[in-house]
Each structure stands twice: as structure tokens, then as C-alpha cells.
Amino acid sequence: YQRRVRGLGTMVKDYYSILAVPRTSSQTEIRKAYHRKALEYHPDKTHRQDSAYFTEIAEAYDVLSSCSKRKIYDECGEDGLKKCNYQFTSDPVKIFHDIFFGNNKTGNYPNKRQKVYTERCTRSPPLNKVKDKEIVKELFLSLEELHTGLTKRIKITKKIESTTNPNKHRMQEKILEIKVRPGWKDGTRITFEREGNVTQSSVPADLVFIIKEKKHSSFERDGDDLVHFVTVSLKRSLVGGVDLKVPTIDSNSVLDVRISRIISPGYTKVYEQHGMRSQKDYNTRGNLIVKFRIQFPELLTPEQVEALCRILPD
């Protein structure tokens, strides 16, 4: 359930994805989400196979249930919390018992709901669970979308096996949010942990989305650079006077290109800071490279050949 973004050189922890709640969630919704997650991944239930994830659930709740910590996290992310010297050091099991049962250690629960929670937490699943093979899906995006960034909302449906009868199941729909960062490249992987089908005999698979760039009508991408090809006739390449309006990746923006010199095959003009945004630095961009192709005639008449021989030097 935790979303981690791979392809950036670092692993990005997303507290909202850990609890599977939107960023607009109320405190009540966050608390309910913690209840669900903590019950599902309590070490006593999973035989401590998911103790690290159980700790992350507690950490996510510790941050999002605090108005001050949540404000810092929403505005500055994990780095902001670290700069404020935040470090999660609490006992996740103690947080669980404090929230569910207060200081009750006798086993005599004041209401039926707490008793049910205890029974669910301590119900033993099969030992030695194996994680299902990851599910890989392709996410096709245009160069414009990868240049500016955007949020993609994707609906998934997964099968939830009954805890009492493995032959019964229900279908669950869920909306996943993928925050595409400016400058992401083809092949970037976005992983949503444990979002596969839920069974009692295995750990749910990770759901992985792989970015695929759509073919563009005007550009080819080379890292952060964009290449635009222009074809000119042989006559125009020799006499010059080429006036062009070259498109850019920025909406409704064009570059005026004028070339008065002879254009040789493979001639290029480079326009700095007109390419794709860098995923490392939003304010840094690649270049727009205009490459010229010469269209040669397929056939010349004898008169044309004779005229060219008179005009052009050997």
C-alpha cells in the first residue's frame, strides 16, 4: 500500500499512500484508515513478516494525525520533517494498543468492538506466506505531459478473498493517484506495494506502472534534449534564405528560424533551454536541436546535368 517512486535514484515515502487515503482526508478518515491497515498488518497476525511495514503504518499515522506535522509534510515533504528534526522513534505496537484499547491490559474489553479487533489481530494466517509476483502495467504519456507533469488517477479492481471461506471473494475498486513529475523518462517505474489480489495464503503482489512515451509528431527525445527534423530542397539548401517557424514543447510557442548560409546534410542549430525539463531540477531544461535533411532530386535531365557542371566547381 505504500507508494514508492523508482527511477529517481531515491525511494520516496508517501504517508498518504501507506494509509491508502487521499490528501484531502479528515482526521476521522485518517484514523479509520490506520485502524484498517494496523489490523491487517499487525505482527501478531502476520507472524512478524510485515513488521517493518507495520512500523511504516504507525509512522504515517503519527505524522498525518498531527496537524503541525501534517502541515509541514504537505508543504515540504519528508525533507521538511527532517529539517524540523522529526524522527519516528515510537513503539508501533504501543501506538496500536493505545489507540484501540487505551491502557487495558486485562483482556476484559469494555465493548464488543474492541473484543472483535483483538480476535482479528490474533487470528493466525498460514505460515511462510510467499509474496505474489508483481503486476506490471504500462502507462502511456505524451511528451507534453512528461514535460509539465500531472496527476493521473487510475481505477483498479482487485479480488478480496473471504477470511472464513477461501472459495468466496468480493471485488474492490480503488483509485490510485500517480503524481507524474516534470522530466520523467520512458521506463520510469512507479510501485504501489501490496495492491494485488488479497488471499489468505499469500502476500498481495505489488502493482507496478512503467512510463511509456507516446510517439510525437514533431519531436524525438534524447535525454532532456528534443530533436526536430526539417527537410529542405536541394535548391533551397544551396541558395539559402530559409525561413521557418519551429514548434516547441511549450504550448502555442514557436521559434523563428532564419538561415542564409548554405545548408549541408546534417546541419544543426541548437536552442538552449527549449527542451524537456530536468527531473532533478525543475528550472533546468535541455536543448531544442533542429536538424536539417536535404531532399535530393531522384532524376536530372541531361540539360540540368550540363547546367550544374557549368555552375558548380569540381
Buried (B, 14 or more C-beta within 10 A) or exposed (E): BBBBBBBBEEEBBBBBBBBBBEEEBEEEBBBBBBBBBBBBBBBBBBBEBBBEBBBBBBBBBBBBBBEEBBEBBBEEBBEBBEEEEBEEEEEBBEBBBEBBBEEBEEEEBEEEEBEEBBEEBEEEBEEEBEBBEBBEEEBEBBBBBBBBBBEBEBEBEBEBBEEEEEEEBEEEEEEBBBEBBBBBBEEBBBBBBBBBBBBBEBBBBBBBBBBEBEEBEEBBBEEBBBBBEBEBEEEBBBEEEBEBEBBBBEEEEEBEBEBEEEBEEEBEBEBEEBBBBBBEEEEBBBBBBBBBBBEEEEEEEEEEEEEEEEEEEE
